[in-house]
């Protein structure tokens, strides 16, 4: 089976999302060739493409690396996400079907169950599925894809997503509250919850 540069881009992006590489990790071409069983040209093309999309960093004379955690750029990207995601709350509420609500409730319960069981290694993908499904209710695929790319431009490691165990538990409760806001068609409450969720405020969720 022939592996294309696009296949390498997809697989590397998936690994970045899942936290396979820690924040700040240098992405060495020889290691990636071995990891994906591809040649140097395919790896180079994938790295150049992802760097062009600002999904990974490129430093002349040094190479490619994963975005570090907690940088000024991270704050700027979170501000953009906040504006987009809260700005689409009315469309999310309007477009959500009964099936959407039930699907989101299943994701929220699964996340909560993982927190209770201490299955922290599984949280990131479940969290991602929840938020993609939530944003998809707005019926705007371009927006969902944009938020996906913005997520990749901050630290993709699961450990960087939440400050501590208490914040993980709060995030689980916020997911459930978002589903309730969606079910009651309360766009204003959904926007408040998303703001608290993205900013990871210390105060209780509304």
C-alpha positions in Angstrom: 0.0 0.0 0.0 1.4 3.4 -1.1 1.5 6.0 1.6 1.0 9.6 0.4 2.2 12.8 2.0 -1.4 13.5 2.9 -1.5 10.3 4.8 1.6 11.4 6.8 0.0 14.8 7.4 -3.2 13.1 8.7 -1.3 10.6 10.9 1.0 13.3 12.4 -2.0 15.6 13.0 -3.8 12.7 14.8 -0.8 12.1 17.0 -0.5 15.8 17.8 -4.2 15.8 18.8 -3.8 12.7 21.0 -0.8 14.1 22.9 1.7 11.6 21.5 4.3 14.4 21.5 4.8 16.6 24.5 4.8 20.4 24.3 8.1 21.7 23.0 9.2 18.3 21.5 11.5 18.6 18.5 10.1 16.6 15.6 13.1 14.8 14.1 12.7 13.7 10.5 14.5 10.4 11.0 12.3 9.5 14.0 9.1 10.3 12.0 10.3 8.3 9.0 10.6 5.2 11.3 7.3 5.9 13.1 5.3 6.1 9.9 7.4 3.8 7.7 7.8 6.5 5.0 10.6 8.2 3.3 12.4 11.5 4.1 10.6 13.5 1.3 7.2 12.5 2.6 8.1 13.5 6.2 9.6 16.8 5.0 6.4 17.6 3.0 4.2 16.8 6.0 6.3 19.0 8.3 6.4 21.9 5.9 2.6 21.7 5.4 1.8 21.6 9.1 4.2 24.4 9.8 2.6 26.5 7.0 -0.7 25.9 8.8 0.9 27.0 12.1 0.0 23.6 13.6 3.7 23.0 14.4 6.5 25.5 14.8 9.5 26.0 12.5 12.7 27.7 13.5 15.4 28.3 10.8 18.5 26.3 11.4 16.8 24.3 14.2 13.9 22.5 12.7 10.3 21.7 13.6 8.7 21.4 17.1 5.4 21.0 18.9 4.0 24.3 20.2 5.0 24.8 23.9 2.4 25.2 26.6 1.4 28.6 28.1 2.8 31.2 25.7 1.4 34.6 24.7 0.3 33.1 21.4 -1.7 30.5 23.3 -3.6 33.3 25.0 -4.3 35.0 21.7 -5.5 31.7 20.1 -7.8 31.0 23.1 -9.2 34.5 22.7 -10.0 33.8 19.1 -11.6 30.5 20.0 -13.6 32.2 22.7 -15.0 34.8 20.2 -15.9 32.1 17.7 -17.4 29.5 20.0 -19.5 31.9 22.0 -20.5 33.8 18.9 -22.0 30.7 17.4 -24.1 29.7 20.5 -27.4 31.0 19.0 -26.8 29.0 15.9 -25.8 25.9 17.9 -29.0 26.1 20.0 -31.2 26.7 16.9 -29.6 23.9 14.9 -29.4 21.2 17.6 -31.8 18.2 17.2 -33.0 15.8 19.8 -30.5 13.3 18.5 -27.7 15.9 18.8 -28.6 16.5 22.5 -28.6 12.8 23.3 -25.3 12.2 21.5 -23.7 15.1 23.5 -25.2 13.7 26.7 -23.6 10.3 26.0 -20.2 12.1 25.4 -20.6 14.1 28.6 -21.4 11.0 30.6 -18.5 9.1 29.1 -16.1 11.9 30.0 -17.5 12.1 33.6 -17.2 8.3 33.9 -13.6 8.4 32.8 -12.8 11.1 35.4 -14.4 9.0 38.1 -12.4 5.9 37.0 -9.2 7.9 36.7 -8.9 7.0 33.0 -7.1 10.3 32.3 -5.3 9.0 29.3 -8.7 8.7 27.5 -10.0 12.1 28.3 -8.6 14.2 25.5 -10.2 12.4 22.6 -13.6 12.2 24.4 -13.4 15.9 25.2 -12.6 16.6 21.5 -15.5 14.5 20.3 -17.8 16.4 22.7 -16.8 19.8 21.5 -16.8 18.9 17.8 -20.3 17.5 18.1 -21.4 20.6 20.0 -20.0 23.0 17.4 -21.3 20.9 14.6 -24.9 21.7 15.7 -24.4 25.2 14.2 -24.3 23.6 10.7 -21.1 25.4 9.7 -18.3 22.9 8.9 -15.8 25.6 8.1 -16.1 27.0 11.6 -15.7 23.5 13.1 -12.6 22.9 11.0 -11.2 26.3 11.9 -11.5 25.6 15.6 -9.9 22.2 15.1 -6.9 24.0 13.5 -6.7 26.5 16.3 -6.7 23.7 18.9 -3.6 22.3 17.1 -1.8 25.6 17.4 -1.8 25.4 21.1 -0.2 22.6 23.2 -1.9 19.3 22.1 -0.7 17.3 25.1 -3.6 16.1 27.3 -1.8 17.2 30.4 -1.9 20.8 29.2 -5.6 20.9 28.8 -6.5 21.1 32.5 -4.6 22.7 35.3 -5.3 20.0 37.9 -7.7 17.2 39.0 -10.2 19.7 40.4 -10.4 21.5 37.0 -10.9 18.2 35.2 -13.8 17.4 37.5 -15.2 20.9 36.9 -14.9 20.4 33.1 -16.9 17.2 33.4 -19.7 19.1 35.2 -19.5 21.9 32.6 -20.1 19.4 29.8 -23.2 18.2 31.5 -24.4 21.8 32.1 -23.8 22.6 28.4 -26.0 19.8 27.4 -28.7 21.0 29.7 -28.4 24.6 28.3 -28.7 23.1 24.8 -31.7 21.0 25.7 -33.5 24.1 27.2 -32.5 26.3 24.2 -30.6 28.7 26.5 -28.0 30.3 24.2 -27.0 32.9 26.8 -26.2 30.2 29.4 -24.4 28.1 26.9 -22.2 31.0 26.0 -21.4 31.7 29.7 -20.5 28.0 30.2 -18.2 27.9 27.1 -16.5 31.1 28.3 -15.8 29.6 31.7 -14.8 26.3 30.1 -12.2 27.8 27.7 -10.8 30.3 30.2 -10.8 27.7 33.0 -11.9 30.2 35.6 -11.6 29.3 39.3 -15.2 30.5 40.0 -18.1 28.0 39.9 -19.8 27.5 36.5 -23.1 29.3 36.1 
